[in-house]
Amino acid sequence: VQLQASGGGWVQAGGSLRVSCAASGRTLNRSAMGWFRQAPGKEREFVAAVRWSGGSTYYADSVKGRFTIFRDKTKNTVYLQMNSLKPEDTAVYYCAARANYQWVYWGQGTQVTVSS
């Protein structure tokens, strides 16, 4: 499975951005897709995930009510809509695909910078 992330960029606090991740290759065993992020000097952390078949969503407490994850099955793509962005949301955002109960496939990351 190959994951290609796009979007991201720079925005002022309170603004919005959307990142997307297109999957290709052998995706039949994928059970979910998600987003993680890593800020400078910090460990990578979970942001949000969506079950591929049923569409159930999961969010980190820090982004609940501000971020929305959704998928377009026809495009084999997952999106993360980020609203009310805060400077602490600044990080490299990575998309991932889950198979066999593990996050095994990773995209290349896209930078999101929120200025105060």
C-alpha positions, 0 to 999 in steps of 0.5 A: 500500500502506498500513501500519498499525502497532500495539503497542509501549509501555513495558516493563522490561528483560528483558520482552517486547513485540509490535508488528504491522503490517497491510497494505492496498491494492495488496499484490500486488507486495509481496515482503517486509515488515520492521521498522526502528527509529530511536533518538533521535539515530541513523539508522534501522536494519534490524531484521528482515524476512520474505519474504512468499511463502516466509517466510524471515526475516532479522535484524540481529545485534543482535536475533538470538535475541531477536526473531522476525518472522512473518507471517499471510498470512490477515490480511495482517499482520506481527508482531515479537515482542521478547523479552529487551528491553534499554534499547538497543532503545528506539526508534520502530519502523517497518514497511515493505513491499518491492517492486521490490528496495526498501523503498518503503512505510512505516508511521507508527511505534510507540514502544518504550521499555525501562527499565533 
